[in-house]
């Protein structure tokens, strides 16, 4: 009995080559070079936090000298436990083929368990060299049970997705808060001017900063690293100077009893002050989010040997100064600078603040780019500014919106203390989300022993939840801002992804059967015109319904027709020789093919000419391999008669290529069914429709040549 035909690419989709992962061992010197570059890209935010931590913690002044030691002890152990132990030694290893961030953690889970909201997984995806999939061990039933529960629970999948976009929204919120608080705290060093003057100077710097984004950050590492190195040298020297001049005894804050005494003495006020202490680790998430530009060893080296010692000494130096001058706590950093180097330090501080802003802005661009790849954000223009790093991108629309938000925030809040209330919530929530994801990764992927998982979750979870309770207390004092911003972004992302998923399900349920294709092929009224047609669809499991719509309205198709599905797989990048998989659409003499072009969330879309050339090259390879498979013999045994069939097909494709390629792009309008709820109609017919019409269209996002574009309109009722 002949096997039933399979309406997918699961059987014939091309075999991938055993190419190597892009992660490879690098020399010690290369690691040192990357570590130097990482100083300029990653640590601007956490490196400039000494500008405002003490002033944000002691909002009502220093009531007791020992409170300074208590806060210093909190700062030291917060820096030790969260950035150093959690991120540097644990979280960095949860990277996705070298890339970090919330989407990297989500993609790891999607790859090892079927928790993606869109059911477009294929067995061929597991053959990708960057997939790195290992089936759960039979000895560890716990991992298998958790995986089964995740795969069978729609609620769990929805929660994972919502938590992912929440973390993403919070990082985007950092892209607004970091420039405002960093630049505002830096210009506060001009003591001769009042607050309003500081605000307008900060606004001017912010406008210049965002206006310069269009030039890209191709050489950001080597450009900024020297400035940050000078900054870390300055704060180290100033910290040591103050430590020895005022009170070296503050090092006794290493004794954690001072933390207990601080809370015992201050009670609720001490707990509230944690909202200022947590600002000492702002930017710690950047170590993981920006990992794709470097490697784990480089980040570990730079933080452990340069950043951590420098900021610890600076905090100790400020504490020593404050023990003798507690009245200067509102401007502790600038007040503690020795007179002769005050203005040089101010200049370097402003430069470091701008660099800190640059890092978070670039991170926001990269996250939006990843969101686009996973169908979680409306289409925007993505400009790749680096030939070396695919993750370095510039998005004009997002840049303008961030600039407006930063300027309004700076004018509205005016002081770093108020912005700090908002900043703390964004920082802690991202860390809590990372802890939750890493716990799942330990259980499902790493298969870590249960006591280690419990230890990790309890220790870091309790620390972060303790801080979270404090920053949420300041909700009405500015803490609402990142939550409001995140809610707005999450609403946009959730609506876009929901309709994106429903549209995919509609195509899946209404795909064209093989019998319908054969019927269409035998229709004598359908003309075949010279050339190659690329008909785009998101469907990977069959032929989309828009094809029948096209034939019914325009009864002509190209001599070679390729149904192309642009698919994002849960890996950071797909090797070029693994990009395309094909299947022949029967009957064979119709010369119709299905193709899935697979991209990772950090891959760059090729130029149309390069895309056409590579796709046709892989199509020719597929035709030749397919002919040999059908003939039932290896390449070296094929006879001339059978080989000529493949040669004729190849020549036919080449001739069609010379006639030109036409892009057939579906412009689907999505509307809610008549029997849908009122809320669903509002979401789909108005909110989604507004987003679709006011953001970029598919041909603009894919840079399709307008002279060779044919739009095919169709309405989907979901």
N, C-alpha and C positions, 0 to 999 in steps of 0.2 A: 504493500500500500504506500503510495507516494505521500511524503510528508506535506502537511498543509502549508500553504504559503504564509510567510511571516511579514506582517505589515510594519516593519521597522527596519532599522539598520543593524539589528542585533546579530544577524548572521553574516552578512556580506561586508559590513563596514570594515574598512581597511585595517590591516594589522599594523600596529605602531612599531616604530623602530626602537631598539633599546638604547635610546640616547640617554646621556647622563644628566642628572639634576644639575641645576645651575649653582647649587651649593657645593663647593669644593674646598679642599684644604688650601690655605694660603700660607705664605711664608711669614715668619715672625716679623720681618721688616714691613711687610704689607699690612699686617695687623696693627703695628705701631702707627703706620701712616693713616690707616682708617680710624684709629683711636684719636689721632690728632684732629682729623676732619670732624669726627663726631662731637668734639668739644664745641665747634662752631655751629653745629646744626641742632643738637639735642638739648644742651644744658643752659641756654640763655635764660629760660624761665626759672628753673630751680636755682640758677646761679645768681639771679637778681632778687630773689625772695628776701635776703637780709635787708633790703631797702624798706620793707614795710611790715615785717612779722611782729617785732616788739611793739610798734605803734598800734597795730591791729589787735594785739593781745591785751595790752594795758590801756584800754579805752578811757578809763577813769583815773589813770595815774597809778603809780606804785605805792601801795599801802604799807608794805612791809619789805624790808631789804631781802629777807629770805625768799620772798615771792619771786625775785629775779632768779635765784638758784633753782626754784621749783620749775619755772618756765623753761630755763636752760636745760634742765634734766629732761623735761618733756620733749623739747626739740631734739636733743641728742638721741634719745631712744626711739622717737618717731622716725628720724632719718635712718637709724640703724635697722629697725624692724621692717619698714615699708620699702623705701627705695633700695636699700642695700640687700637685705636678706630675701625679701619677697620678689622684687623685680630682677635684681642683678643675678641672683643665684637660682631662682625658680622659674619665674614667669618667662624670662627670655628664652628658655628652652621649649616653650610651647609655641614656637613660631611655625608658620605655614610655609615650608620651603624657603625660609629666610625672611619672610614678611611677618610683621606683627600688627597688633591692633585688634579691635573688637571684631571686625569682619574676618580676620585671620582665624580667630578662635572659633567663630561660627562656621567658617568653611571647613575647619578640621572636623567638627562634629557632623556636619552635613556629609562629609566624605566617608566617615566611618559608621554613620547611622543615617537611615533615610528620613531625615527630619526637615528637608527642604519643603517649602510651601508649594512649589511647582513640581509636579511629577515628571521631570524630564531626564531622570537618571538613566544611563545606558551601561550595559556591561563593558562596552568598549572604553568608557571613561576610565575604568580601573587599570587599563593597559598603559595609560599615560605614564611617562617616566617620572613625572612630578607628583603622581597620585600617592605613591608610597603607602599603599594600603596593606595592612596586615590583619588577617581575620582574628577575631577574639580567640584566645587560648581556651581549649576545652577544660583545662585545669582551673580556670578562673570563671566559674559560672556566674559570678556576680556581674562581670562586665557584659556577658551575654544577656542576662535578665534585664539589666538597665537599658541596654540597647533595644531589646524587644519592647519594653514599656515606652520608650521614646518614640519608636517607629509606629506603635499602635495607638498612641494618644495624640489626637488632633489638638487637644488643649495644651499639651506639653510643647508641641511644635509651634503653636501660636505664641506661647509664653516665651520660648527661645527667640523667636523672631522679634517680638516686642521689646525684649530686653536688649537685643542687639541694636535695634534702631534707637532705643533710649540711650545706650552708651554712645552711639554715634552722634546723637543730638547733643549730648553733654560735651563731647569733644569739640563739636562745632561751636557750642557756647563758649568754650575756652578761646576759640578764635576771635570772639568779640571781647571777652573780659581781659585776656592777657595783654593785648596792646594798650587798652585803656589804663589798667592798673600799673603796668610796667612803665609806660611813658610818663604818666601823671606822677608816680612816685619819684622818677628820676628828675623831672623838672622842678620838683619841690625843693631841690637844693639851692635854687635862687631865692635866698631868704629876703632879699630886698623888695620882692614883689608880693602882692596879695594873692589870695586863692583864685580870684577871677582871672588874673594875669596868667597864673599857672595853667588854668584850664584852657585858655585860648592858645597859649604856646603849645600845649599838648595836642590840641585839635589841629594846629598847623603841621606839627610833626606827623600826626596820623594821616593827614591827607597826602602829604608827600610820600609817606611810607606805602600807602595803598596805590598811589599813582605810579610808583616805581615797580609794582608787581609785574607789569606787562613785559618787563625786560627779562624775567625768569630768574631761576636760582641754580643755573647750571654749575657755577663754580662756588656755590654757597659755602661749602666746607672750607676750602683753602682761603676764601675771602674773609670769612667771619672768625675762623679758628684763632688767628693771631690776636684779634681784638678781645675775644673771650679769654684767651690765655693771659693777656695783660690784665684783664679784669680780675681773674682769679689770683694773679700775682699781687695785685693791689690789695684785695680784701684779705689775703693771707698775711701780707706784711702789716696792714693796719690792725688786724686781729691780734697778731703777736705783740705789736707795739703796745696796744691797750692792755693786753693781758699782763705784761711785765710792768707797765707803768702804774696801773691802778690797783689790780687785785688778782694775782695769779691763783689765789685761793678758790676762785670760782670753779676750778677743775674738780672740786669735790662734788660738783653736781653730777658726776658720773655715778655717785651713790644714789640709787633710785629711791631711797627713803625720803629725799627731798620732794619727790612727786606726791607721796602719801601725805607728808606734812602740808604741802601746798593745798591739797583738796580739803584736808581737815581744817585748815585755817580759813579757807575762803568759801567752802561749801558750794552753794549754787553758783556764785560768781566765778569760782574756779572752773566749774563745768562749762559755763557760758564762754569763758575765755579760750576754750579749746578751739573755737571757731577762728581765732587768730593764730594759734599754734599750728594748725593744720596747713596754713599757708606756706610753711617751711618746706613742704614737699610738692608745691605746685610745679607741674612740668615733669614729675616723675614718670607719668604715663607715656611721655614722649620717648623715653628709653625703649619702650616696646613698640610704640606706634611707628617710630622712624627707623626701626631695625632693618628694614629692607634696603636701606642705603649702605649698611655696614655689615658687621657680623657680630655674633654673640661675644666672642673674645675681645673684640675692639671696644664694645660698650662696657664690658666688665672692667677692662684695663683702664679706660679713661675715667670712669666714675670712681673706682677704688683708689686710684693713685693721684688724681688731680682734683676732681670736683668735691668728693666727700671730705677730704682733709681741709680743703680751702674754706668751705662753708661752715664746717664745725669750728674752726679757729676764728672765723669772723663772728659767729654767734657768741663764742666764749669771750672774745674781745669786747663786743658790745655789752655783754653782761658785766664784765669787769668795770667798764666805764660807768654803767648805770648804778653800780653799787656806791659810787662816789657822787654821781650826778643824776639822781632819780628823776629830777624835774625835767630832764631833757628827753624823756621816753617817747614823746610824740614825734621826735625827729632824731631818734637814737643813732642811725647810721651816719648822717651828715654831721651831727654834733660830735661824734667820736673821731672824726678825721683830723689828723694833725694839720695845723694851719698851712704850712708850706706846700702841702700836696693837695689842698682842698679842691682847687679848680681843675687840676689834671684829673683828679678822681671823679669830679662832676662830669667832665667831658666823656671819660671812659664809661661812667655809669649810664649816661644818655645813650651812648653807642650800644652798650650791652642791653639796655631796655629795648632798643629798636630791633636788635638781633633776636631777643626773646620773642618779640611780637612777630617777626618774620618767620620763626620756626613754627609757631602755632597757626599762622595764616597758611603757610605751605601745607601743614598737616590737614587743615580744613579742606583745601583743594583736593588733596590726595583721597580723603575720605569720601568726598562727593563723587569723585571719579570711580571709586570702588562701589558706591551705592548705585551709580548708573549701570554698572556691569551686572549687578544682581537684580535689576529692575525695581529698585527701591526709591528712585528719585526721577522727577521729570527731566527730559533731555535738556542739557545745556552744552555750550561750546567748550570743549576741553582742548587746550593748546599744550602740547608737550614741549617743555622748554629745555630739555636735556637729551642729548644723544646717548649719554652714559647711564642715566637713571630714569627708567620708565615711570617711576612714581613721582617725579618732579613735574608738576603740571600747573597751568594757570587757567582759571575759569573766570572770564570777564564779568559775567552776570553775578556770580557769587562774590567776587571781589568788590563790586559796587555796593551790594547789599551789606557786606561786612563793614565797609567803610562808613556807610550811613549809620549802621547800628552802633559802631564804636564812637563816632562823633556825638550822637545823641546820648549815649550812655555817659560819656565824659562830661558833657554839658549838664546833664540831669543830675548826676551823683556828685560831681565836683571833687570829692575826697576819696583817698584810697581806702579809708576805713569802711565807707558805705559799699564801695565796690567789693571789698574783701568779704563782706557778708554774703554777697552773691557768688563770689569765686569759690568759697569753701564748699558749697553744696555741689558744684560741678566737679570739683576735684575728688571729693569723697565718693560720690555716686559712681563715677567711672571705676574707682578702685574696688568698690563692692561688687560691681558687675564682673570685673576681671576675676575676682576671687570665686564667684559663683561658676563662671565658665571653666576656670581652671580645675575646680573640684570635679566637674563632670568629665573633663579631659583626663584627669588622674584615674577616675573610675572606669571610663569606657575605653580609652585609648592607651594610656600608659600602663593601666592595670596595676596601679600602686597598691601596696599593702594597706589594709583598711586603717591601721593605727596611724600611719603617716598622713592619710587623707584627713582623718579626724583632727590630728594635730594641726595641720595646715589650716583647715577650715575654722576650727575653734579659735586658734591664736590670732590669725589675721582678721577673721570675721568679727571677733569681739572688739578688737582695736578699732576697726573701721566703723562698726556700728556705734561704738561709743562716740567717736568723732561725728558721725552722721547725726546722732541725736542732738549734739550741741549746735551744729550749723543749721539744723532745721528749726531750732529755737528762734533764730534770727530771721524767720521766714518773712515777717512783715517789715523788717528793716532792710530789705533788699534781697533777702534769700529767695524770694518768689521769682526773681528775674530769670535765673537759668532754668527753673522749672517751667515757667511760662514760655520761654524760648524753646525748650525741649518739647513741650506739649504741642506748640505750633509746628515744629519740624516733624515730630512724630505723626501728627495728623496728616501732613502732606505726604510723608513717606508711606504711611499705612494705607491711605486711600489709593495712591498710585500703584502700590504693590498689589492691593486687593483687586483692583480692576485689571491689572496686568495678569494676575493669576486667573481671574474669571474669563478673560478674553482667551487665554491659552486653553482653558477647559472647554470653552465653546468650540474652538477649532478642533480640539481632540474628539469631542463628541460628534462633530459634523464633518469629520474628514472624509475625503472621497475614497470609495472602495476601489479595489483593483478592477472589478468588473465594470465600474463606471468609466474608468480610464480606458479600458479596452473598447468600450462602446464609443467613447469620444474619438479614439484613434481611428476607428473604422468609418467615422462620419465623413462622407465625400465632400461635404460643404466646408470642411475646415481646411484652410490654406496653410501651407508651410512656407514661410518667407526666409530668405538667406540670413545667416548670422546666428549668434548665440543669445539666448534670453536667460537672464537671471531673475527668477521670481522669488522674492523674499518672503519668508514666513518664520514665525517663532516655533512652529510645530516641528518636532523631531520624529514623531511616531507615525507619520503618514503625509498625504498630500492635502494641503489646506483647502477649505471650501471656496476660497476666493478664486481658485483656478477655474472651477466650473462657472463661476460668475463672470470671469473674463471671457471664456469661450462662448458663453451664451450671448454676450454683448458684442464681442469682437471675434468672429469665427476665423481667427488666424493666429498661428503661433510660429515661433522661430524653428529653423531646421534642427537646432540642438537646444533643448530646454533643460535648465538646471534649477530644481527647487532648492533654494538655499535657506538653511536655518542657522542664524547666528546664535550660538549657544554659549552661555557662560558656565563653565564647570567650576566646582569648588576647589580650585588650585590658584596659586598666585599667577603662574605663567604656563603656557603650553608651548612646547618646542615647535619650531616651524615645520619640521617634517612630520609632525603629528597633528597638524592643524585641521586637515580635511579628512572626512570619511565619506564614502560614496555607496550608493546602491543603484543598480539598474532598475528602471521602472518598466515593467512588462507591458506590451510586447517589445522586444528588443529593437526591432527595426524602426521604432518611433524615435529612438535616440533621445529619450527622456531620462534624466538622472536625478536622484535625490542626494543632496550634499549637506552635511552638518559641518559648519566652520566653528571650531571650538576655541574659546578664548578664556584665559584666566582673568581674574578681576584686576590685575595690574598690567595686562597686555595692552599694547598700542595698536589701534586700527591702522592698517596699511594704507598707503596711497592707492586710489582705485586702479591705476595701471599695474602696480605691483600685485594687488589682490587678484586681478584678472589673470595675469600671467601665471601666478603660482597655482591658482585654482585649476586652470586649464592643464598645466603640467601634471598636477596630481590626477586630474581626470584621465589624461592619456595613460598614466601609469596604471590606473584602475582598470581601464579598458583592456590593456595588455594582460594584466594579471587575471582578470575575469575570463578572458578567452582561454588562457592556459588551464584554469580551473575547470571550465566547461569541457575542454578537450580531454581532461583527465590525465595529463602528463606534465612532467617538469619542463622547464624552458629549453633545456638542452636536447630534449627528445622530440620537440614539435616538428612536424613536417611543414613544407612550404605552403601546401594548400590551406591548412588550418591557420597557419600564421598569417596568411594573406588576408584573412577575414579581419583580424585585429588591425593589420596595416591599413586596410581600407577604411575602417572606422576611425583610426587615428588621423588619417589624411583628411577624412570628411570633417572632423572636429577642427583641424588646423585651417582648412579652407573656410569654415564657418567663422573661425576667429578672425581671419583676414577681412571678412565682411563687416565685422564690428560686433560689439556687445551692447545689448540694450537692457537696462534695469527696469524690472516690473515691480513696483513697490506698492504694497497694499496700504491704502489709506482707510482704515476701518474706523467707523464711527460707532461708539459703544453707547447704548441706551438701556435703561432698565425696562424690564417687561411690564406690561400694563398692570399685572396683578402684584407687582412688587410693593413693598411697604413705602410709606411716605418718606421715611428717612433714607432708604436705599435710593429712591428716585432723586432726592436732593444731592446725595453723595455722587451718584454716577452722572446724572443729567446736567448738573450745574457745577459742582466743585471740580470733578474730574474733567469735565468739558472745558471749564475755564483754564485749568492747568495745561491741558493738551493744546489749546489754542494760543496760549500766551508764552509757551516755551518752544524750544526748537522742534521742528518736524524730523521724521526719520531720515529723509534724504540729506538734510543739513547735518545731522549728527554723524552720518556715515560718509559724508563728503562725496555723495553720488553726483557724477557730472550731469548737470541739468539738460545738456543737449542730447543725452541718451537716456533720459528718464521718462517712464510712462507710469503715471499713478493710476491705480485701480481702486475705485471706491466701493465700499460695501458696509452695510449696517449690521452690527451684531446686537441681538437682544439677549441680555444676561439677567 
